[in-house]
C-alpha cells in the first residue's frame, strides 16, 4: 500500500507542477481567458493573482466567487476583508475597499 501511495503522491506533484507552469501564462485579470480556460488553470491563476502580502492565497470559496465575477454571474465580490474584485470591460480589478463587508457577499 505504501509504494502505491508514494507513487500517486509523486504523480500528483508532477501534475501540480505542470498546472502551475501552464497557469502562469494565464492573465487572471482577463475575464474571457479565465472563462475559456480549464477550471483547474483558472483557479490557480486567480489564487496567484490574489495572494496577499504575506504570500497566503485566498480560500477556495473566494476563488470561486472571483470566477463568478469573471463569468458575469455577479458584478463584484469581496475576497478579503479589505479587497473587492470587479469586472469592467472584460477585465477584473482588485481594489481595496474603505469599509469591509461580509467576504461571502456576491454583489449583484
C-alpha positions as CSV (number, residue, x, y, z in Angstrom):
1,X,0.0,0.0,0.0
2,X,2.8,2.5,0.9
3,X,4.5,2.2,-2.6
4,X,1.2,2.8,-4.3
5,X,0.6,5.9,-2.2
6,X,4.2,7.2,-2.7
7,X,3.8,6.7,-6.5
8,X,0.5,8.5,-6.5
9,X,1.9,11.4,-4.5
10,X,4.8,11.7,-6.9
11,X,2.5,11.7,-9.9
12,X,0.2,14.3,-8.3
13,X,3.2,16.5,-7.5
14,X,4.4,16.3,-11.1
15,X,0.9,17.2,-12.4
16,X,0.7,20.1,-10.0
17,X,4.0,21.5,-11.4
18,X,2.6,21.3,-14.9
19,X,-0.6,23.0,-13.9
20,X,1.3,25.7,-12.1
21,X,3.5,26.3,-15.1
22,X,0.5,26.5,-17.5
23,X,-1.4,28.8,-15.3
24,X,1.5,31.2,-15.1
25,X,0.8,32.1,-18.7
26,X,-2.9,32.9,-18.0
27,X,-3.8,36.5,-17.4
28,X,-6.1,36.3,-14.3
29,X,-7.4,39.8,-14.9
30,X,-8.7,38.8,-18.4
31,X,-12.3,37.6,-17.7
32,X,-12.6,35.9,-21.1
33,X,-9.4,34.0,-20.7
34,X,-10.5,32.7,-17.3
35,X,-13.9,31.6,-18.6
36,X,-12.4,29.7,-21.5
37,X,-9.6,28.1,-19.6
38,X,-9.9,24.7,-17.9
39,X,-11.2,25.3,-14.4
40,X,-8.0,24.0,-12.7
41,X,-5.9,26.5,-14.6
42,X,-8.3,29.4,-14.0
43,X,-8.4,28.7,-10.2
44,X,-4.6,28.5,-10.0
45,X,-4.2,31.8,-11.9
46,X,-6.8,33.6,-9.6
47,X,-5.0,32.2,-6.5
48,X,-1.7,33.6,-7.7
49,X,-3.2,36.9,-8.7
50,X,-4.9,37.5,-5.3
51,X,-2.1,36.4,-3.0
52,X,-1.9,38.7,0.0
53,X,1.4,40.4,1.1
54,X,2.2,37.5,3.4
55,X,2.0,35.1,0.5
56,X,-1.2,33.5,1.6
57,X,-3.6,32.6,-1.3
58,X,-7.3,33.3,-0.9
59,X,-9.5,30.4,0.2
60,X,-11.3,28.2,-2.3
61,X,-14.7,30.0,-1.8
62,X,-13.1,33.4,-2.6
63,X,-11.5,31.9,-5.8
64,X,-14.9,30.5,-6.9
65,X,-16.6,33.9,-6.2
66,X,-13.9,35.6,-8.4
67,X,-14.7,33.1,-11.2
68,X,-18.4,34.1,-10.9
69,X,-17.4,37.7,-11.4
70,X,-15.3,36.7,-14.4
71,X,-18.3,34.9,-15.9
72,X,-20.6,37.8,-15.4
73,X,-22.8,36.0,-12.9
74,X,-22.1,38.8,-10.3
75,X,-20.7,42.2,-10.8
76,X,-18.2,42.2,-7.9
77,X,-17.3,40.3,-4.8
78,X,-15.2,40.8,-1.6
79,X,-12.4,38.3,-1.4
80,X,-10.7,39.6,1.8
81,X,-11.8,41.9,4.5
82,X,-10.4,44.8,2.5
83,X,-10.3,43.7,-1.2
84,X,-13.1,43.8,-3.8
85,X,-12.8,42.3,-7.2
86,X,-14.9,43.9,-10.0
87,X,-15.3,43.3,-13.7
88,X,-15.3,46.1,-16.2
89,X,-14.9,45.8,-20.0
90,X,-13.8,42.2,-19.7
91,X,-11.1,42.9,-17.2
92,X,-11.0,42.1,-13.5
93,X,-9.6,44.5,-11.0
94,X,-8.8,44.0,-7.3
95,X,-9.1,47.2,-5.2
96,X,-9.0,48.0,-1.5
97,X,-12.4,48.9,0.0
98,X,-12.9,51.5,2.7
99,X,-15.2,49.5,4.9
100,X,-15.1,45.8,4.9
101,X,-18.2,43.8,4.3
102,X,-19.1,40.1,4.6
103,X,-16.5,38.3,2.5
104,X,-19.2,35.8,1.4
105,X,-21.3,38.5,-0.3
106,X,-21.5,38.4,-4.0
107,X,-22.7,41.8,-5.2
108,X,-25.2,41.5,-8.0
